[in-house]
Amino acid sequence: MRLETNHEPEDELQPEYDLSKLLKDGVRGKYAERFQQGTNLILLDPDVARAFPSSKEVNDALRLLIQTARLAVDA
């Protein structure tokens, strides 16, 4: 059974933080293109993420793989 509530959540925002004034000059997506150019996020499968818990470890392993592949091509 679902309980119905008739009250609005209390606004905890202090009066000095008037969002209509703070956000009046905001432009949606202003930095979206620049952000996408400098971002390369890759989602790891859970088993891979467990093997490499930090981005440094992932990068080190990939660099080693690149070096190994280059050696195999040069041989």
N, C-alpha and C positions, 0 to 999 in steps of 0.2 A: 504494500500500500504506500502510495506516495503522499508525503505531507506537503500541503500548500503553504507557502509563506507569503504574507502580504506586505512585508517591509522591504524597503530599499536598503542596500548595503551602505554603511556609513562612509562618507567621504573623509579619508584621512589626510588629504592634501592640505597643507597649510595655506592660509589665505594669501601669503606673500608670493606663492607660486601659482600665479594665474596663467594657465597654459594658453589661453587665447592670446595673451600678450607675448609669452615666451616663444610660441610657435608661429607667430603671424608671418614671418619672413621665410619660413621653412619651405624647401623645395624637395618634393618626394623624388627619391632616386638620384639625387644630385651627384653622388659619388659612385653609383652602381657600376658604371662602365669601367672606371678606374680600378675599382675593387676587383672586378672580374678579371682584369688583365693581370693583376698581380697575385691572383689566388689560384692554386691548383690543389683542390681538395680531392682526395681519393678515399673511398670507403673500403676498409679492409674487412674481409670475412672474419668472423669471430675466431676461427682457429689460427689465422695468420696474426690477428691482433694479440692473441695470447702469446705467440712466439716472439713478437716484437712489441713490447709494451711502450716504447717511446719512439718518436719520430727520428731521433738520432740513430737508433738501432736499425730502423727500416732503411734510412738513407745509407748507412754503412753497408748493410747487406746488399742493397741495390748497386752501390758503387763497386763492390767486390764482384758481383755478377757481371757488370759491364766490363770490368778489367779481364775477367775470365773469358768472356765472349770475344773480346778483342784479341786476346792471346790465341784463342782457337782459330780465328780468322787469319791471323798473321802466320800461323805455323804451317 
